[in-house]
Amino acid sequence: MSEIKDLNTEHNRERAELFENLQDYEKENALYRELMKTLITENELAKLINKCEYDPDNKKWDVPLFVIKEKSVQLPKMPSGLNSKKARNDYK
């Protein structure tokens, strides 16, 4: 019984830590979203998000190059040879 109580205590502690981490991530995400909303409109942000792709192998977002101009996003034409993800990453 003592071992079960210890396991339950450990489980509850880990669960509380995970919940706290989740709250921290949600808070940070809300900050980034508000920062973006000061730069572009919600509609433009949605358009940009739709152009982004997640690379699960590298656990990284591939964000296309964009220009912010008067609260709108413009996706510039890439110079030839910079159309691949690798080339865009090298260009950054």
Buried (B, 14 or more C-beta within 10 A) or exposed (E): EEEEEEEEEEEEEEEEEEEEEEEEEEEEEEEEEEEBEEEBEEEBBEBBEEEEEEEEEEEEEBEBEBEEEEEBBEEEEBEEEBEEEEEBEEEE
